[in-house]
């Protein structure tokens, strides 16, 4: 889980992909959405990092919404 390896600061979700069964079978993953939640350090520079991974980065609210609907499989 991406939140475990980033100490709760990032979640990678909404991956699309294809499996290519060639001599070297490979998964190609594209279109990731990364939600980034900087830890509040009282630093103005930290606040500017919200949305740092593009238009689909919804920060803390994106992480919260993801976990409200996520089901492990």
Secondary structure, DSSP 8 states (H G I E B T S, - for coil): -HHHHTTTSEEEE--EEEEE-STT-EEEEE--EEEE-----S-HHHHTTTTTT-TT--HHHHHHHHHHH----
